[in-house]
């Protein structure tokens, strides 16, 4: 097991990579403890949970709403929760986002932690202190920054994941390598078959390296004023595709990274050969690199992105694999780029 700490203004978060769900209790405090999880995970892992009260929610992006948070609040009231309670979200990115938001706002804030059960949440969504829900279909429009006390990354829990869910996690690993580690990117190119086969040693390295890259960024810029925006590489177009085309997160981010790399080439930032390496790796992993777009819907969604500033967007580009930059790009230029590339 390896432990990585994230020190932020809202607290210190301990990321335990290789830890087991069975050791959950030693990470928690409080006189009363609550688990928030979804119906599938409750069915799979109920026998492995400590004997605590469980709040069960639904599954999928459709439940990442204020209505679900209200349901959790009602359950917490029924359970007579006070400020000595500790809340644990057991699940993927959606469960972690909702749990963090609910815990951070109920009674002005309760301590909480996560057991990340998906590769996506282990390498990205459960790490870094972002908590929130969608609003009218727009991703994470309502939320806050607050670090979980801990994140347990149990590799054994990844074996029950559908292949598409694993791909969402691998898309985020590629993102972290593209923005922060040329060495990790090369490791992925050589070892993607082992990763897809869920080789334990390979997965632990990918999770640890990804968490370390993200932790280093969060330490510098916890509340996304500058440096942390680099973690949005591929996500600007990706979130628009999730909303307009209903694509799974990993597929949307993959397409977003291909677009961002191509735009980097178009702006004379990134060598074409490096953009081609990114595209090739995504294809080898099994992620999409091409799509037919409804350009008007995409542009409308981009204009509602949280990163909008005036007539443009803060967009993450690459100067090389492992080196990201942030530039404000006018919507007119984005529109031309989308037209040219799609």
Secondary structure, 3 states (H helix, E strand, C coil): CEEEEEEECCEEEEEEECCCHHHHHHHCCCCEEEEEEEHHHHHHHHHHCCCCEEEEECCCHHHCCHHHHHHHHHHHHHCCCCCCEEEEEEECHHHHHHHHHHHHHHHHCCEEEEEECCHHHHHHHCCCCEEEEEECCEEEEEEEECCCCEEEECHHHHHHCCHHHHHHHHHHHHHHHHHHCHHHHHHHHHHHHHHHCCCHHHHHHHHHHHHHHHHHHHHHCCCCCCHHHHHHCCHHHHHHHHHHHCCCHHHHHHHHHHHHHHHHHHCCCCCHHHHHHHHHHHHHHCCCCCCCCCHHHHHHHHHCCCCEECCEEEEEEEEECCEEEEEEEEHHHHHHHHHHHC
